[in-house]
Amino acid sequence: MYIKSTPDVFEDLARRAVVQVSGKKDEHKIIFLKSWNEWGEGNYMEPDRQYGRGYLEALRRALS
């Protein structure tokens, strides 16, 4: 379980990951995101009850 996770914390970490790969060649600019939904159903980000689209919007901002 992730403790003290919020969309703001996630956005900061996502931004750091983007910066980390920004100086690499295009074919090496890869960031893996392990989604937090039930792994048996597939792996993708989706809204949740607590933050709604908060994590999705945080990722969008980090990538823009």
C-alpha positions as CSV (number, residue, x, y, z in Angstrom):
1,M,0.0,0.0,0.0
2,Y,1.2,3.5,-0.7
3,I,1.3,5.7,2.3
4,K,0.7,9.5,2.1
5,S,0.2,9.3,-1.6
6,T,-1.5,12.3,-3.2
7,P,-1.8,13.6,-6.8
8,D,0.6,16.4,-5.9
9,V,3.3,13.9,-4.7
10,F,2.7,11.7,-7.7
11,E,3.0,14.7,-10.1
12,D,6.3,15.7,-8.5
13,L,7.7,12.2,-8.9
14,A,6.4,12.0,-12.5
15,R,8.1,15.3,-13.3
16,R,11.3,14.0,-11.9
17,A,11.1,10.9,-14.1
18,V,10.5,13.1,-17.2
19,V,13.6,15.2,-16.3
20,Q,15.6,12.0,-15.8
21,V,15.0,10.8,-19.3
22,S,14.9,14.2,-21.1
23,G,18.6,14.2,-22.0
24,K,18.5,10.7,-23.4
25,K,18.2,9.7,-27.1
26,D,14.6,9.4,-28.2
27,E,14.7,5.6,-28.3
28,H,15.8,5.6,-24.7
29,K,13.2,8.0,-23.3
30,I,11.1,5.4,-21.6
31,I,9.2,5.7,-18.3
32,F,7.4,2.7,-17.0
33,L,4.2,3.4,-14.9
34,K,2.8,0.6,-12.9
35,S,-0.9,1.4,-12.5
36,W,-2.5,0.9,-9.1
37,N,-5.8,-0.7,-10.1
38,E,-6.4,-4.4,-9.6
39,W,-3.6,-6.0,-11.6
40,G,-5.8,-8.9,-12.7
41,E,-8.0,-6.6,-14.7
42,G,-5.2,-5.0,-16.7
43,N,-2.8,-2.2,-16.1
44,Y,-4.0,1.4,-16.7
45,M,-4.6,4.5,-14.7
46,E,-8.2,5.3,-13.8
47,P,-10.1,7.7,-11.5
48,D,-10.5,6.7,-7.9
49,R,-13.0,7.5,-5.2
50,Q,-10.8,9.7,-3.1
51,Y,-9.2,11.9,-5.8
52,G,-11.4,11.4,-8.8
53,R,-9.3,12.3,-11.9
54,G,-6.6,13.8,-9.7
55,Y,-3.8,11.3,-10.6
56,L,-4.7,11.4,-14.3
57,E,-4.6,15.2,-14.3
58,A,-1.3,15.1,-12.3
59,L,0.3,12.9,-15.0
60,R,-1.0,15.1,-17.8
61,R,0.6,18.2,-16.1
62,A,3.9,16.4,-15.5
63,L,4.1,15.4,-19.2
64,S,3.2,18.8,-20.5
